[in-house]
Amino acid sequence: MESIVSTSQGFHEFSDTTSRLLLGSRNNSTELSSINILTALQKCEKRYEGIMKLYEDLSESSHPNWEGVCLTYTKTDRENFITYFENRWLEKFGNSQIDIIKTLMVIFETEYNDIWTKNFESFEIWIQENDDMLEASK
């Protein structure tokens, strides 16, 4: 929205992207393909350097991979070849994950309450001022 207001270009691309964000799917249940979260986060990285690292850290503890399953839910006694199953998520990730989530919530709150609101209001005015041009370029 900010780019469209400042350059008056890209409205239709923005419209297509918004449709994909809201109506897209990964399993072809809709006509539009969704936008990959990594693509969105890579664009966010330009404004919030380090956000990809935060996502990667959260992903490690939540997805079914070695850290997300084995490290988190098992303890191995290698000497006796015994695996104990227990929930160790809080011990392994709890404190660091809480800090990451707090950081991400501050980013979300800033984007939603400050940046998005300002951009949306400017965008609404831009749409009203450029209605004839938009209608002609459908």
Secondary structure, 3 states (H helix, E strand, C coil): CHHHHHHCCCHHHHHHHHHHHHHCECCCCCCCECCCHHHHHHHHHHHCCCHHHHHHHHHHHHCCCHHHHHHHHEEEECCCCEEEECCCHHHHHHHHHHHHHHHHHHHHHHHHHHHHHHHHHHHHHHHHHCHHHHHHCC
